[in-house]
Every structure is written in structure tokens, then in C-alpha cells.
Amino acid sequence: MSTAEPRSLVSLLPIISGLSLAFTITAVDPLVLSLNMPQISRALDVPPDVIGFLGGAATLVVAAAVLAVGSLGDAFGLKRLLMLGLVGDIVVNLLSALSPGYMFLLVMRLLDGLALAAMLGVSLALLKASVPQERRPAAIGIFMAIEMVLCGVTPAVGGWVVEVVGWRWLFLLAPLLSLIALGLTARYVTEPPVLRRRGVDVVGVGLVGVTLLTLVHGIAEAENGISQVQAWLPLAVSVVAGVLFVLRERRTPEPVLDLSLFRSGPFTVAALASLTLNFLVAGFSFVLGQFGSVILALPPRTIGLLYLPGTLAIAGAVILAGQLIGKYTPRPVLITGLLVLVASGLLMAVTATPTMALWILVLATWLANLGSLVTSAAVAETILSHAPPGKSGAVASVQPAFGMTGYALGPAVYLLLLNLFFQRQWLNDAEARGMSATEADQAVDATRSAMAHSPGTAGYDPNLLRQSGLDLGLDFTNGLRLTMLVVSLLPLALAVAAYLLMPRRPRTAPAPAPAPAP
């Protein structure tokens, strides 16, 4: 289909729906796994120190591979690569449902990361190639609205499936969505012209992978002290690999990431916004699982239901955001989305208590979802507008590359901050009760040891520490409030940057030259 062909949004709905489904699966797949990880890890006897890696394995692979996927799509066909990813996701998830042990499931998650990377890396590029430019902002709004509805419904469905028929059936949700996306893509999406390239920058992709993996590992190890060799060595390797990546991309004729794009202030802000919003969403879901299950004692199905209220309202707001982007610019929509994310974080920072009302937690979750989807719509339009013909995949993949980097970093950084502030709180608690720091530290270590011998659990049991005279529920909650306060500064700073660097008015085409007089 030619992008110049005039078509209504209604006629474009099958294309938008199929591509949005493929894009959404990349979020739903790891989300439902993370929310139900306690049940899966208990059933497969997953060691406590492997649980986090198992839950984030696919995301890490996506973050490392998605840039290469965009270039591959430009070289070999965006539609072809998307359909291959959908088929791969179906096969891998069906095999995951048969997992005899956690090592088998871990391998499947790593393979699923490759399939998800293919789906995530080309969905938006195909949207740009399939939808006329004048329809694109509204199409992006519908695209993100479909994602919102599914992200609101599937966590609740996943929790219900695990409780009623067992965790193995959880791995049938993604294949079902993939089958629908596969049918719509095959029937309605046309393969754009293929740009012949000399090849993919394998060295650059490898350096991205090393940078990200060592960064996440180093942050995780920093919980035990930044001076430990297990922490500073991977962080140093990450810095060196990152510098080498930049040098490589500046010199290679076919870079996996065109650094010249970042000379544009709006593009840079949009890329950083993608990283920030995914960082906040992933960190918030981690906090939701820890705080909800450990402190508020909520069952998995209830935690999943937190995503459901207001789903249709958010979907409507995102559709409206797409229309506003088309009428004005992405700037006001992006700023609004970022400020809503700030409001979500500040709400948790102000109101979180061990006995907080459930409706406040629902509101905080709703604001986080609303802010992330509205911001994503503005980010997508800003980044896609910078993609030249034939390189839609390479440019469009920047958004998921930065997004998945944020998604991978979110839980690790949140956990680091949470543990840091939590330690400060229980030390103050111990001092107020006349306990020495050594006694309190021994009590915490004993609790963590007890938790480690209970497969499938994570976090801290407040009842255990109360036996030592500490009130962990309050200490943990205060640590959570400080964490949410700190991370809320990120979207606030980015909103200021968007206000200063992004254009206030839409670009207008130059007026046509007057016709010559007869």
C-alpha cells in the first residue's frame, strides 16, 4: 500500500490493530510472568538468586537485540521479520508451558527475547510505512489505546488463570494474541520497499549487549556495597563498552544506531522519555509486587486487578492524545504525560502506609499507566517523524531500544534505592528502640535467610522482624516512599527539557510558488 493513498482511519483499523497487538505482546508477555513469578518459581524450585534473572531474561535480550532488528527489517523486510517473530513467540511459549525445570524455562525465555525483539523492533516502523503521514498521529493514539486495554485486562486474566487452572496455562495467553496478530498482519499489512544494506553492525550490537548486561549486573551487586569488586568491575566494563560503542558507531559506515539523530533536541528528548517512562513502569510494577504482596498481603489476582480500573478511560485519553498531536505538536502531550507520571510517584511517596486504602494504590497505578501511554504516543510520533524513507526500522527501533533499556534498569535501580532507604529506616528504628546496629543487622540477615529457604518468595516478612522488636512493615514503607520521591524527579526534569527543546508550533510546509501568468 502506498502511504500516499488516501484512506480513512476506519479502513486502516485492521492494520493498526494487528501491529498494535504485536507491539503489546512484548509488554504483556514479561508483565504477566513477573506478576505470577512466585507461583512459577515454587513449582519449578527456582533458586532465590535466579528468580530476578529468570523474570527479566527476555527483556534483557530484547534491549540488546532490538537495534539490530530494525536494521535487519530494513534489509530483509519489515513484515517478514514481524511474522517470523510472531511465529517464534507462539512456539517458544508453547514449549515454556511444558517446562520440566527452571533451566529449560530460562532457555525458553532467552529465545523468547529474540522473538519479542523482532516484534517490538518493527511494529512501529510498519505503522509508519503503512499509514499516511496525515493519519499517523491519530493512528498512534489508537495503537497505544489497544495496548492499554490489553495491558489492563491481561494481568487480571493471568492471575485468574494461575489460580484456577495452574501456571502452565499462563503461557497460552501470548500465543493466542500472536495468532490474531499474525492473521491480521498476513492479510492486511503490505511489505514496504526493502533497502539493500551491506549488513548489520554485529560489533555494535555486541557492545550494546555487554554495556547493558554489565550495567544491570553491577547495579544489582551494588546493593552489597559499591566498593565490592562484584559491583565496580561490571560497572567499569559497562562504561568501557559504552564508550567503545559510541566510537564504533561514529566510524562505521552502517551503524546500528545513527548518532547524528541525537543532534536533534526533540529526538533526544523523545528517546530519553522512552527510557524514563519504561524505567518508571518497570520499577513501579516491581514495587507493586513487593509492597502489595509482602506489606499489604494482597493475593496475585488482586495485584493483577489493580491494572484494570479505568482502562477504557486511559484508552480514550490516548486516542485524544493522538488527535492533539496531529492538531498541535507532540510537545504539550509529552509534557502532560510526564507530569502525570510525576503525580503517580508523588502520590505513592505521600500516601504509602502499611495499611493504606486499596483505592489509593489503584489511583497510583492508573496514573502510572495513563502517563506512560500518553507519553509513548508523543514519543512515537516524534521519533517516527525523523525516519527517512527506507530506514524506518533502524530509526523506529530507537524507541524500543531505549524503552527496553529503561525496562531492564527499572527493577534493579528501584531495588537498589529501596534497599538503601530501607536499611536507613531499620537502622533508625533500631536506634530508637535501643538496639545496636549489629543486633538489627543480624535480625535482618536472619529474616533474609529464612526467606531464601522459602522458594518463590521475595522481599521481607514484617512479622518475622517484629519478633526482634523492629517494625519492618513501617520501615519498608518509609523506604518505599523515599524511593518514589527520588524517581519522580526524573520525569519532572525531562518535562522541563521538553518544554525548552521541543518545537512549540507544527512545522509548516513552504508556500507553493505562484503560478506563472498566462
Disulfide bonds with the S-S distance in Angstrom:
none
